């Protein structure tokens, strides 16, 4: 049940249809600033996005964002065993002007209290920003990943994800399974480490790239 009121009809309808179609996939959701944010299971990202694009009308993917949750993990927990170089990558943190807003009306959970309470916190999150033309409606879908976990590439659903996923791969070391050309986009192949991870040294590495 909605804990508040979604005041944009197409967004409300899309959420109800999404929850009905994927009742086990939706982990929690929030609504603020006329934008719905929904966290789903990692393994369901492709069918969820395909549904939102082809059946709910969210025909544009405007951004894919990677986030390192290292500082939010329980003390002493840095995630799973380190991913190998080239195993995965992620995109920069939320760009200026596109920060996550404070939660208001929550369809499934309230201010961080997820319905999957038994699920341990994970090192990374991937956010998919969807837009529906011409109604100017927005939905943000997110998945959480442990440090060594891959996530399916969404390029087969939204071709615009291509370079964004490569950027995330390069900067965070997150693997996008099935990406057509997953390789570093900024740094040389021989560079070791992922600069946007929160455990990467702030002073950089001796010797540069």
GUGU-931559 format. One record per residue: x, y, z of N, C-alpha, C in turn; residue number from 0. Coordinates in steps of 0.2 Angstrom, whole numbers, plus 2048, in hexadecimal, padded with zeros to 3 digits. Example, Ala and Ser with C-alpha at 12.3 -4.5 7.8 and 13.67 -1.06 7.14 Angstrom:
// residues 2
  n_xx  n_yy  n_zz  ca_xx  ca_yy  ca_zz  c_xx  c_yy  c_zz   nr
   842   7E4   827    83E    7EA    827   842   7F0   827    0
   840   7F5   823    844    7FB    824   840   800   827    1
***
This chain:
// residues 209
  n_xx  n_yy  n_zz  ca_xx  ca_yy  ca_zz  c_xx  c_yy  c_zz   nr
   804   7FA   800    800    800    800   804   806   800    0
   802   80B   7FD    805    812    7FD   805   815   804    1
   80B   817   806    80B    81B    80C   80A   822   80B    2
   809   824   805    808    82B    803   805   82B   7FC    3
   804   831   7F9    800    832    7F3   805   834   7EE    4
   805   830   7E8    809    832    7E2   805   836   7DE    5
   807   83C   7DD    802    841    7DA   803   842   7D3    6
   807   83D   7CF    807    83D    7C8   804   837   7C6    7
   7FF   837   7C2    7FB    831    7C1   7FF   82C   7BD    8
   802   82E   7B7    806    828    7B4   80B   825   7B8    9
   80E   828   7BD    813    825    7C1   810   821   7C6   10
   80A   823   7C9    806    81E    7CD   804   818   7CA   11
   801   819   7C4    7FF    813    7C0   805   80E   7BE   12
   80B   811   7BD    811    80D    7BB   813   809   7C1   13
   813   80C   7C7    815    809    7CD   810   803   7CF   14
   80A   805   7CE    805    7FF    7D0   806   7F9   7CB   15
   807   7FB   7C5    808    7F5    7C0   80E   7F2   7C1   16
   813   7F5   7C3    81A    7F2    7C4   81A   7EE   7CA   17
   816   7F0   7D0    816    7EC    7D6   811   7E6   7D5   18
   80C   7E7   7D0    808    7E1    7CF   80C   7DC   7CB   19
   810   7DE   7C6    813    7DA    7C1   819   7D6   7C5   20
   81D   7DA   7C9    823    7D7    7CC   822   7D8   7D4   21
   81D   7D4   7D7    81D    7D5    7DE   823   7D3   7E2   22
   827   7CE   7E0    82C    7CC    7E4   833   7D0   7E2   23
   832   7D4   7DD    838    7D8    7DB   839   7DF   7DE   24
   833   7E2   7E0    833    7E9    7E3   835   7E8   7EA   25
   83B   7EB   7EC    83D    7EA    7F3   83B   7F0   7F7   26
   83B   7F6   7F5    838    7FC    7F8   838   802   7F3   27
   834   807   7F5    833    80D    7F0   832   813   7F4   28
   833   819   7F1    831    81F    7F4   82F   824   7EF   29
   82C   829   7F1    829    82E    7ED   82B   835   7EF   30
   82E   839   7EC    830    840    7EE   832   844   7E8   31
   830   84B   7E8    832    84F    7E2   82F   84D   7DC   32
   829   84A   7DC    826    847    7D6   82A   842   7D2   33
   82E   83E   7D6    832    839    7D3   831   833   7D7   34
   830   82D   7D4    82F    827    7D8   836   823   7D8   35
   838   821   7DD    83E    81D    7DE   83D   816   7E0   36
   83F   811   7DC    83D    80A    7DE   843   806   7DE   37
   844   802   7E3    84A    7FD    7E4   848   7F6   7E2   38
   84B   7F3   7DD    849    7EC    7DB   84E   7E7   7DC   39
   84D   7E1   7DC    852    7DC    7DC   857   7DC   7D6   40
   85D   7DB   7D7    862    7DC    7D2   861   7D7   7CC   41
   85F   7D1   7CD    85E    7CC    7C8   858   7CE   7C4   42
   853   7D3   7C6    84D    7D4    7C2   84E   7DB   7BE   43
   854   7DE   7BE    854    7E4    7BB   852   7E4   7B3   44
   853   7DF   7B0    852    7DF    7A9   84A   7DF   7A8   45
   847   7DA   7AB    83F    7DA    7AA   83C   7E0   7AC   46
   83E   7E3   7B2    83B    7E9    7B5   83C   7EF   7B0   47
   842   7F0   7AD    843    7F5    7A9   83F   7F4   7A2   48
   83F   7EE   7A0    83C    7EC    799   834   7EE   79A   49
   831   7EC   7A0    82A    7EE    7A1   829   7F5   7A1   50
   82D   7F9   7A5    82C    800    7A6   82D   804   79F   51
   831   801   79A    832    804    794   82C   802   78F   52
   82B   7FC   78F    826    7FA    789   81F   7FA   78B   53
   81E   7F9   792    817    7F9    794   815   7FF   798   54
   819   802   79B    818    808    79F   81A   80F   79C   55
   81D   80E   796    81E    814    793   824   819   795   56
   829   816   799    82F    81A    79B   834   818   795   57
   834   81C   790    837    81B    78A   83E   81E   78A   58
   840   821   78F    847    824    78F   84B   822   795   59
   851   820   795    856    81F    79A   85A   825   79A   60
   85A   82A   79F    85E    830    79F   864   82F   7A2   61
   865   82A   7A7    86B    82A    7AA   86C   823   7AE   62
   872   821   7AF    874    81B    7B3   879   81D   7B8   63
   878   81C   7BE    87C    81F    7C3   87F   819   7C8   64
   885   819   7C9    888    815    7CE   889   818   7D5   65
   888   815   7DA    889    818    7E1   88D   812   7E5   66
   892   815   7E9    896    810    7ED   893   812   7F4   67
   890   80D   7F7    88D    80E    7FE   892   80C   804   68
   898   80C   803    89D    80A    807   89C   80D   80E   69
   89B   813   80E    89A    817    815   894   815   818   70
   88F   812   815    889    811    818   888   80A   81B   71
   88E   806   819    88E    7FF    81B   88F   7FE   823   72
   88D   7F9   826    88F    7F8    82D   897   7F9   82E   73
   899   7FB   834    8A0    7FC    835   8A4   7F6   834   74
   8A9   7F7   830    8AE    7F1    82F   8AC   7ED   829   75
   8A6   7EF   826    8A4    7EB    820   8A5   7EF   81A   76
   8A9   7EC   816    8AB    7EF    80F   8A8   7EB   809   77
   8A3   7E7   80B    8A0    7E3    805   8A3   7DC   804   78
   8A2   7D9   7FF    8A5    7D3    7FE   8AC   7D3   7FC   79
   8AF   7CD   7FA    8B6    7CD    7F8   8B7   7D2   7F2   80
   8BC   7D6   7F2    8BD    7DB    7EC   8BC   7D8   7E5   81
   8B9   7DC   7E1    8B8    7D9    7DA   8BE   7DA   7D7   82
   8C0   7D5   7D2    8C6    7D6    7CE   8C6   7DB   7C9   83
   8CC   7DE   7C8    8CC    7E3    7C3   8C9   7E1   7BC   84
   8C4   7E5   7BA    8C1    7E3    7B3   8BB   7DF   7B5   85
   8B9   7DE   7BB    8B3    7DA    7BC   8AD   7DE   7BC   86
   8AE   7E5   7BE    8A8    7E9    7BE   8AA   7F0   7BE   87
   8A5   7F5   7BD    8A6    7FC    7BD   8A0   800   7BF   88
   8A0   807   7C1    89A    80A    7C2   89B   811   7C0   89
   895   815   7C0    895    81C    7BE   896   821   7C4   90
   897   827   7C3    898    82C    7C8   893   82C   7CD   91
   894   82F   7D3    88E    830    7D8   889   835   7D4   92
   884   836   7D8    87E    83A    7D5   881   841   7D3   93
   880   843   7CD    883    84A    7CB   880   84F   7CF   94
   883   855   7CF    880    85B    7D2   879   85D   7CF   95
   875   85E   7D4    86E    860    7D1   869   85A   7D1   96
   86C   854   7D1    868    84E    7D1   869   849   7D7   97
   86A   84C   7DD    86A    848    7E3   864   845   7E5   98
   864   840   7E8    85E    83C    7EA   85A   841   7F0   99
   854   842   7EE    850    846    7F3   84E   843   7F9  100
   84C   846   7FE    849    843    804   843   840   803  101
   842   83A   806    83C    836    805   836   839   808  102
   830   839   804    82A    83C    806   825   836   807  103
   821   835   802    81C    830    802   81F   829   800  104
   81F   824   804    822    81E    802   81D   818   801  105
   81D   816   7FA    819    810    7F9   81A   80A   7FC  106
   820   808   7FD    821    801    800   825   802   807  107
   829   807   808    82D    807    80E   82D   80F   810  108
   830   810   816    831    817    818   838   818   81A  109
   83A   81D   816    841    821    818   846   81C   819  110
   848   817   815    84D    813    815   84B   80C   819  111
   845   80B   81C    843    805    81F   841   801   819  112
   845   7FC   817    843    7F8    811   83E   7F2   813  113
   83B   7F0   80E    837    7EA    80F   83B   7E4   810  114
   841   7E4   80D    846    7DE    80D   84B   7DF   813  115
   848   7E0   819    84C    7E2    81F   851   7DD   820  116
   850   7D6   81E    855    7D1    81F   85B   7D1   81A  117
   85A   7D5   815    85F    7D6    810   865   7DA   813  118
   86B   7D8   813    871    7DC    815   872   7E2   811  119
   875   7E7   813    877    7ED    80F   87C   7EB   80A  120
   87C   7EE   804    881    7EC    7FF   885   7F2   7FD  121
   88B   7F0   7FA    890    7F5    7F9   88E   7FA   7F4  122
   88B   7F8   7EE    88A    7FD    7E9   882   7FD   7E7  123
   880   802   7E4    87A    803    7E1   87A   806   7DA  124
   876   804   7D6    875    806    7CF   86E   809   7CE  125
   86E   810   7CC    868    813    7CB   867   814   7C4  126
   860   813   7C2    85E    814    7BB   859   819   7BB  127
   85A   81F   7B7    856    824    7B7   851   824   7B1  128
   84B   823   7B1    846    822    7AC   842   828   7AB  129
   840   829   7A5    83C    82F    7A3   837   82D   79E  130
   831   830   79F    82C    82E    79A   829   835   797  131
   82A   835   790    828    83A    78C   821   838   789  132
   81D   83D   788    81E    844    789   81B   847   790  133
   819   842   794    816    844    79B   81B   847   7A0  134
   822   846   79E    827    849    7A3   827   845   7AA  135
   826   83F   7AA    825    83B    7B0   82C   837   7B1  136
   82E   836   7B7    835    833    7B9   834   82E   7BE  137
   838   828   7BD    838    823    7C2   840   821   7C2  138
   842   820   7C8    849    81E    7C9   849   817   7CC  139
   84C   812   7C8    84C    80B    7CA   853   80A   7CD  140
   854   806   7D2    85B    805    7D5   85B   7FE   7D7  141
   862   7FB   7D7    863    7F5    7D9   869   7F5   7DD  142
   86A   7F1   7E2    870    7F0    7E7   874   7EA   7E5  143
   87B   7EB   7E5    880    7E6    7E4   885   7E5   7E9  144
   887   7DF   7EB    88C    7DE    7EF   893   7DF   7EB  145
   898   7DF   7EE    89E    7E2    7EA   8A0   7DD   7E4  146
   89F   7D7   7E4    8A1    7D3    7DF   89B   7D1   7DA  147
   895   7D4   7DC    890    7D2    7D8   88F   7D6   7D1  148
   88E   7D2   7CC    88C    7D6    7C5   885   7D8   7C5  149
   883   7DC   7C0    87C    7DD    7BF   87B   7DD   7B7  150
   875   7DB   7B5    874    7DA    7AE   875   7E1   7AA  151
   878   7E1   7A5    878    7E8    7A1   871   7E9   79E  152
   86F   7EF   79E    868    7F1    79C   868   7F4   795  153
   86E   7F3   791    86F    7F6    78B   86A   7F2   786  154
   868   7EC   787    863    7E9    782   85C   7EC   783  155
   85B   7F0   789    854    7F3    78A   855   7FA   788  156
   85A   7FE   78A    85C    805    789   863   805   786  157
   863   807   780    86A    807    77D   86E   80D   780  158
   86A   812   783    86E    818    786   872   816   78C  159
   871   810   78E    875    80E    794   87C   80C   793  160
   87E   80B   78C    884    809    78A   88A   80C   78D  161
   88B   812   78C    891    816    78F   891   817   796  162
   88B   818   799    88A    819    7A0   88C   813   7A4  163
   88A   80D   7A1    88D    807    7A5   894   806   7A4  164
   897   808   79E    89E    808    79E   8A2   80C   7A3  165
   89F   812   7A4    8A1    817    7A9   8A1   814   7B0  166
   89C   811   7B1    89B    80E    7B8   8A0   808   7B9  167
   8A1   804   7B3    8A6    7FF    7B3   8AD   802   7B5  168
   8AF   807   7B1    8B5    80A    7B2   8B7   80D   7B9  169
   8B2   810   7BB    8B3    814    7C2   8B1   810   7C8  170
   8AD   80B   7C8    8AB    807    7CE   8AD   800   7CE  171
   8AE   7FD   7C8    8B0    7F6    7C7   8AA   7F2   7C8  172
   8A4   7F4   7C5    89E    7F0    7C5   89D   7ED   7BE  173
   89C   7E6   7BE    89B    7E3    7B8   894   7E3   7B6  174
   893   7E4   7AF    88C    7E4    7AC   88C   7DE   7A7  175
   889   7D9   7A9    889    7D3    7A6   885   7D4   79F  176
   888   7D2   79A    884    7D3    793   885   7D9   790  177
   889   7DE   792    88B    7E4    78F   88E   7E3   789  178
   88D   7E6   783    890    7E4    77D   897   7E6   77C  179
   89A   7EB   780    8A1    7ED    77F   8A3   7F0   786  180
   8A3   7EC   78B    8A5    7EE    792   8AC   7EF   793  181
   8AF   7F5   792    8B6    7F6    793   8B6   7FD   796  182
   8BC   7FF   799    8BD    806    79C   8BC   80B   797  183
   8B9   811   799    8B8    816    795   8BC   81C   796  184
   8BF   81D   79C    8C3    823    79D   8CB   821   79E  185
   8CB   81B   7A2    8D2    819    7A4   8D5   814   7A0  186
   8DC   813   7A0    8DF    80E    79C   8DD   807   79F  187
   8DE   802   79B    8DC    7FB    79D   8E1   7F9   7A3  188
   8E7   7FC   7A3    8EC    7F9    7A8   8EB   7FD   7AF  189
   8E6   802   7AF    8E5    805    7B5   8E2   801   7BA  190
   8E5   801   7C1    8E2    7FC    7C6   8DE   800   7CB  191
   8D8   7FE   7CC    8D4    802    7D1   8CE   805   7CE  192
   8CA   808   7D2    8C4    80B    7CF   8C3   811   7D3  193
   8C4   817   7D0    8C5    81E    7D3   8BF   820   7D7  194
   8B9   81E   7D5    8B3    821    7D9   8B1   81C   7DE  195
   8B4   817   7E0    8B3    813    7E6   8B5   817   7EC  196
   8B2   817   7F1    8B3    81B    7F7   8B9   818   7FB  197
   8BC   812   7F9    8C2    810    7FC   8C8   811   7F8  198
   8C7   815   7F2    8CD    817    7EE   8D0   81D   7F1  199
   8D7   81D   7F1    8DB    822    7F5   8D9   829   7F2  200
   8D7   82E   7F6    8D6    835    7F4   8DB   838   7F0  201
   8E1   836   7F2    8E7    83A    7EF   8E9   836   7E9  202
   8E6   831   7E7    8E7    82E    7E1   8ED   829   7E2  203
   8EF   826   7DC    8F5    821    7DD   8FB   824   7DA  204
   901   822   7DD    907    824    7DB   909   822   7D4  205
   90B   826   7D0    90D    825    7C9   907   826   7C4  206
   901   828   7C7    8FB    82A    7C3   8F9   824   7BF  207
   8F7   825   7B9    8F4    81F    7B5   8FA   81C   7B1  208
***
